[in-house]
Amino acid sequence: MNTLVVSDYTWDNMPVVMKRLAKIPKDTRVNILYENNTGPFSKIVSSYELNLIRRDIDKFSTFADTIDYCIIFTNLIEYNTHSRYIIDFCEDNDLPYIIFTESDSNFLLNMEKTEIKFSKIIKTFTKTINKKVTSPFIRDIKFLNTPSIEKVAQDIRKNYARIRSSRSAIVVL
């Protein structure tokens, strides 16, 4: 099994992370995105002897199809963060995700409150094979018609010549 663990930029409640990651089965690969909490998360994952893979968010599309479920530590108050993008990704691809917040001791399973224990929920997830996912991180990059370096150098020379000529026209009284 592969899980992706992400958090908000301001998440600092590591006891909650420790409690929840302790329940993950030993045969799970934990993927962590590079962010400000990567260090503390890595220590916690390593202390439970889980397989840890650090990932770059810019290369998300290369490993997105290997993720079986996501664990997200967020207070749902920050937008444009890794956690918000992962929630959108999971919803778009019908991938199960679990959200832990500091305001509630329970958790949300796919944005719905549940009374089932976390350890039982984790055991119900199955490994998906050959799934196709769509990634919200793939950006449409449109290149403008960029001029050649020679053209840019020519324009700079013209502008400097114009500046020099306007400076010589200014007479100090």
N, C-alpha and C positions, 0 to 999 in steps of 0.2 A: 504494500500500500504506500501511496505517496500523499502526503499532506502538505499544504502550504500554510505557514503561520505568518501572519502580519499583524501590525498594530498601528495605532495612531502615532503621530510624531510626539505627542505629549504624554503617551502612556508611560506610567512609572510604577504601576502596581505589580511588582514582580512576584509577590506571594500568590496572587491569583494565577499568574502564568505558571509558577511552580506546581501549584495544586492541580491545574488542568493538564499540563504536559506529563505529569506523573502517571496519568491514566492511559496514555497512548501505548498501544502494544509495541513490543520490542522489535518486531519485524517491519516497522514503519519507517520510511524515509521522510525526514522533516526538511522541507524546503523553506529557507528564510531569505527574504529580500534584503539587500543591502539598504540599511537605513540607520537612524540613530540608535535603535534598540538592538541592532545585530549582535553587539558584544554580549550584553546580558542574556539575550535569548540563546546565543551559542553556548554560554556557560551552563545554562539550565538544561538544554538538550543534551549536552555532553555528560552532565552529572547523572542523567537517567540512561546513559549508554545507548542512545538512539543514533541512527545514522543521520548525519547533518550535511545538507547541501546548501551552500550560500549561493544566491542567485542575484542577477542584475535585472532590474525592472525593464531596462531597455531591450533585453533579450527574452522577454516573457513569452513571446510567440514561439520560441524554440522549445520550450518545455511545458507549455500550457496543456498540451494533450496528455501529459503524464500525471497530472494532478487528479486525485480521486475525491478529495474533499478539502475544505479550507477551514482553518481556525482563525478567527479574527478577534483581536482585543481592541475594542473601540467604545467610546462613549456616544457615538453617533452625533457628535456636534461639530466635527471638522469635515470640511468638504475639500475636494481636490487632493486627497491623500491616497496613499497606497491602499488603505483599508476600504475606502469608498470605491476605488476602481476594481478591487477584487470582489466586492459585493456585486457590483454591476456585471462583472465577468461571470460570476457564479449564476446569477439570475438569467443571463442571456444563454447560458449553456446547460441549464438544469443540473448544476453541480451542487451537491449538498454543502452547506456552510453553517458553521456554528459561531455565534457572536457572544462574547463575554463583555459585560460592562461593569464599571465600578459601582453603578447605582443599584444593581440587583445581584443577589447571590445566585440566582438561576441564570439560564442562558436562553438565547433565541436560536431556534433551528429553522433556517430559511425564513427569518424575520417573524417567526411565530413562537410564542411562549410555549414551552412544553414542560411536563412534569416528569418525564422519563429521565433517569440518571444519565449523566454524561458518559460513563464507562459502558453502559448498555447501548447508547446511541452509536458510539464509536465501533462497536462490534457488528452493528447492522450494516455498516458501509461495505460495499463490495468493490473489488478492483474492476475497473472498466478497461476493456481492451479495444483498440482501434477506434477510439472515439474521435470525432472531428469537432474541433472547437473554433469559435470565432473570438478573436481577441479584440478588446476595446483599445488596446495599446498600439495597434497598427495605425500609423498616422499617414494620411495622404500628403505626400511631399510633392509639391509642384515647383519645379525649378523655373526661375525666370530666365528670360533670354539674357544671359550674362555676356557682357562685351569682352573682347579679348584684352589681354594685359597691355598690349600695345596701344589700344584705344584708350584705356584708362590712363596710361602714362601720358599720352598726348593731351587728354583733357586736363590733367593736373598741370602740365607745362603751360597750357593756355591760361588757366586760372592764375597761376603764379605770375605770368607775364602781365596779365591784366592788373593784378594787385600792385606789382612793381611800377607800372605806368601810372596808376592812380596815386601812389605814394609820391612819385616825382612831381605830380601836378600840384600837390599840396605845398603851399609856401607858408613858412612860419613867419609871422609878422613880428 
